Amino acid sequence: MNNQKNHNPFYDPSLSSRHRSARLFKAFTRGSILITLAFLCFFIFDMVRTAYPAMWQSYVKVEVSYNEKSSKISQKAIDKKFRKIVSRAWLRSIPKLLKQQPELMGTTANQWVLADDQVDQYMKGHHHNLKQKQVSVIETLKTNAQIELRWNNIFLSQGDSKLPENAGVYSSLIGSIFTLFVTLAIAFPLGVMTAIHLEEFARDNMLTRIIEVNINNLAAIPSILFGLLGLAVFINLFGLPRSSPLVGGLTLALMTLPIIIVSARAALRSVPDSIRQAGYGLGLTKIQIIQGNVLPIAFPGILTGTIIGLAQAMGETAPLIIIGMIAFIPDSPNSITDAATVLPAQIFTWAGMPERAYVEKTAAGIMVILLILFFLNAAAIYLRKKYEIKW
């Protein structure tokens, strides 16, 4: 057999070696995919496992007395042995509740109220700092079915709090929506118009090349530099309100603008020249061709790049820290000029808190961001498929 191979003029001695190399390369690529999927699955599993307890919150049933004493000193509303069991956030709400509902004055009722974060950790089987006396009270409550875990509506309906059991992502979520709205309103039209000018109207000269190089470089510089630029220009120079979605949106617009320009130019470049030539043949002007033919064809690619740019802006923290959007803001903003925070900054703040309950809320906040990014990317894929023109 070897003699036949040696006498065959078409036989390549390196063929078996190349086939072996190809098999090894194929196995390496498959292994890389498997390793990537394994890390992704581990990350998602760990996040879900850590975040799941945050979806539940402990509530305790106690006798509440609404009287003159409790309207001034809220701790007087319940029995002394329950004061370390019930959340201070709920106790502080009693005077406000009595002002809103004065008919409660002089009444007594058994109510399910929010439990303290240490009680909540005990109910979930986590580490806690409760004393043995408090543990005995909780066990008695469990025996009498007066304490239980319920779905945590607070997490998605309230803002940040210094008390972990009363902290939620609502205010930061609204702040993120306002910030992204400003980002989209500024970056999308400017980015698309800039891409159209550079791709369709600008001449190929030294100035155009310099602009293109700078746009590509801006897309690659660290995001924290955009935060410094936003601080220097929008806050210090123009005097816009600090920590507001307006400044945050403008800062993220500067960061997102190069991404939109690059993606929009790529989408415009992908439109065949025959479309433009056909328009000229029909007597259309260049603006008419771009508006009626080129832009509709390039729109799916432009839209995909825009959504991906917004998804990246959604997860940015560093530039927003520089302009003050990491401040403790429990209330949601009513306009783009109100003080606000965003989800990434909220997660960053929670990650530095010493209480064990914030670990769960940090993971839950990350899951919220991942879900938003998932829907943004799914929307990009859907819109691209829907408006894509196949040749």
N, C-alpha and C positions, 0 to 999 in steps of 0.2 A: 504494500500500500504506500509506504514511504517513497519507494522508487517511482511509483506512478505519479505521486505528487511532485517529486523532483523533476520528472521529465515533462510535466504539464506546463506549457509556456504561460498559461493564464493563472497559475497558482501563486498566491501571495503568501509568503511565509509569516507575515505579521497579521494575517486575518484572524487566527484564533486569539491572539493577544488583544486585538481590537475588539473582538466580540466579548472577551472577558472584561475589558475596560468598560464597555457599554453596559454590561450587566451590573458591574459594580456601581457605575454612575446612576443607573436606574434605581438600584437598591438604596443608594444614598439619598436620592430625591424623595423616594417613598418614606424613608426613615425620617427625613426632615419634616415632611408633612405630618407624620404620626407624632413626632415630638412636639410640634407646634400645636396640634390638636390636643395633645395630652396636657400641655401647659394651659391652654385655653379652658379646657374642661375643669382642670384643677382650680383655676382662678374663679370661674363662675360658681363652681360647687362651694368653694370656701366663702365667697361673698354671700351666696344664698344661705349657707349654713349660719354665718355670723349675723346676717340681716334678719333672718326669720324671727328671732325673739323680739326684735323691735316692733314687729307687727302686732304684738300683744301687750296689753298693759293691765296691771293689777288694780282692782277696785275693791273697796271694803264697805260693808254695810254698817253704819253707825247711827246712833240717835243724835239728831241735830236740833238744838234749841235756838230759836231766833228771838232774841230779847235785847234789851238796852245794853247789857254787858257785852254780848257777842257783836253788837254793832260797832262797839269801840275797841274791844279786844277780841279778835276773831277766835283765839284759842278757847275762849270761854263757851263756845258753841257746842263743844263735845266733851265727853268724859276725859279726865286727865290721862287715863291709861292708854287712850287712843291718839294722843297728840303727837307721838313719835311715829305712829303708824300711818296717819293721814298726811297727804301732801301739803306742804306749806303754801303751794300755789293755790290749792282749793280754799284753804283757810283765809288767805288774803282776799279772796273774791267775795267773802260773805258781806262785808260792809257795802260793796258795790251792788250786790244782789238785793240787799234790803232797800237801797235807794231806788232800784228799778222796780221792785215788787214790795211796796210797803205793807201789803196785806199779809205778808209772812210774819210780821212782827207779833210776838206773843204766842207763836205756834211751835209745836215740836213734832218732828217726823223722823222716821227711819229712812235713810237715804243711802244709795250707793254713791260713794265719793272716791276721788282719785287717791291712790295709795302712794306713799313715799317711795323714792327710787330704790332704797335699800330693801324695803319690803318686796318690791317688784323683783329685785335680783334674787331674793330668797325664794320667792314663789317659782322662779324659773330654774332654780337649782344652781345658781352661780354664787361666786364669792360675795360676801356681804359684811357689813360692820355692825350688825345688830347685836344688842346685848341679850343675854339668856332670858331676861324678864320679858323683853319684847318678842323673842321667839316663842315663848310660852303663850303670849297673848295671840300671836298669829296662829299657832296650832289650835288654840281654842276656837278662833274664828273659822278655821278650816273645818273643824269638827261640826260647827253649827251652820256650815255653808254660808258664812257671812263674808267670805273673801274669795275672789275668783279672778281668772284671767279673761279679759275681753278684747275684742278687736280694737286696735289702737287708732281711733279716729283723730286723735290729737296730732299725730305725725303729719298728716296731710291737710289739716285744717287750721293749724296755728303756727305762729312764727317761733323764732329762737327764744330760749329762756335759760336763765342761770340754773334752773332746776331741771335735771334731765328728764324727769317724768312728764314735764309740761312743754318740752321742746319739740318743734316741728319744722317742716321745710316750706310751709306755705308762703311766708314772706319772701324767702330767697327764690322760690319758684316764680313768683310774680315779678320779682326784680330781674330774674334771668329773661323772662318773656319781654319785659320792657326794653332791656338792654339789647336783646337780639333784634327787636323791632327797629330800634334806632340804627343798629348795625346794617340791617338789610336795606333800610330806607336810604342810607348814605352810600354804602359800598356797591350795591347792585347797579343803580343807574350810572354812577361814575365809572365803575369797572367795565361795564358793557360798552359805554360810549368811548372810553379810552381804547378798548380793544378794537372797536370798529374803526376808529381814526387811524390807529397804528397799522392795522391790517389792510384797510381798504383805501385810505386817503393819503397817508403819510408817505413821502418819498424816501427811498433807501439812501440816506446820507449819514454823515457822521453824527449829527444831532439825534437822529432816530435810533441809531445803534447805541448811543450813550444812554438814552432813555430806556431802551430794552434791557441793557445790562443792569441798570439800576433797579428796574422792576424785578428782574430775576434775583438780584441780590437781596432786595427787600423781602422776598418770599422765603429767604433762608436765614435771616438774622434772628437772634433770640427774641422771644416775645416780650421779655422784661424791658427791652429798650423802647418798645412802643409805649409801655407804661410810663417811662421817664419822659417820653415825648408828649404824651397826653397830660402829664403833670405840668410840664413847662409851658405848653401852648394853651390848652383848654382851661386849666385852672389858674395858673399864675399870670398868663398873659391876657386871656379873655375874661377871667373872673367867673367862669361857670361854676355852679354849685358842686362842691366836693361830694364824693360818694353817691352821686346821682346816676341813674341809668343813662341820662343824656351824655355825660362825660364818658361813662363806661362804653356806651355804644359807639361814640366817636372814636375812642381809642381802639376798640376792636375792629372798627371799620378800616382804620389805617392798616391794621394787621391783616385783615381779610382781603383788602383791595388788590394786592399783588396776586393772590391766588385766583380771584375772579378774573383778573385781566389775562393771566396766563391761560387759564382754562377756556375763556371766551375766545381768545386768539386761536387756540388749537381747534376749537369748534368751527370757527369761521374759515380757517385754513383747510379744513376737511371738506368744505363744500366744493364740488368740482367746478373748474373754470368754465365748463360748457354751459352751466346754468347762467353765468354772467354773460357769456357770449350770446346765448339765445336771447337774453333780455335786450342786449344792444341791437341784435338783429330785428327785434320787434319795435325798436325806436324808443325804448325806455331810457330814462336818465339813470345815472349811477345811484342816486338816492332811492329812486323807485325800485331798482333791482335789489338793493340791499334791504329795503323795507319790506318788499313784497315777496322776495324769493330767497335771498341769502339768510336773513335772520330767522324765518320760519324753519328752515332746514337745520340751521345751527342751534336753534333754541334748546333741544334736548341736552346737548353737550354743555351749553351755557348754564342751564338750570342745574344740571348735575354738579358742575364745578361750584356753583353758588351754594348749593345745599351742603356740599362737603366742606366748603369754607366756613359756613355757619356752624356746622357740627364741630369743627376745630375750635371756633370761637367759643362755643358752648362750654368746652372743657378747660378754657384758659383761666388761670388763677393769678399768675405773676403780674401781668400788667394791671389787673384790677386791684391787687394789693397796694400797688404804688399810688393809685389815685384814691385810696381810702375806702374801697368797697368791702373791706373785711371787718368793718366796725360792727359792734353789737347793735342790731336793729331788729327789735321784736315785731314791729308793725310792718305790714305790707305797704308799698308805695301806692299813691293814688295818681301820680303823674310821673313823667320822665325827669322832672326836676326835684322830686322828693328824695331824701336819703334812702338808700337801699343796699342790699347785698345780693349776691348771686349764689347759686348752688355750689360751685367749686370752692368759693371762699367760705361758705357755711361748713362744708365738709372739712376744709383745712382747719377751721376753728375747732370743730368737734374733735378732730384727731389729736389735738393738743390738750384736751380736757382730762383730768385725772380720774373722773368717775367711770366705773365699768359700764354703765348704761350708755355712755356716749360712744363706746366701741360699737355697740349694736346699731346705734343711730348713724354712725359714720358709714358703716357697711350698707345700711338701708339707703342713705343718701347717694352712695355710689351706684346702687342698683337703679335708683330713679334716673340718674344721669345716663346710665347704660341703656335704659329703656327709651329715653328721649333720643339718644344717638341712634339706636336701632331703628326707631320710627323715621327719623330724618333720612337715614341711608336707604331704608325701604321706600320712602317717598321718592328719593332720587332715582332709584332703579325703576319704580313704577312709571314715573313721569317720562323717563328716558325711553322706556319701551312703548309708552302710549303715543308719544309725539315723534318717535323716530321714523324717518322716511327711508325705506329700504329700496335699494336700486336693483 
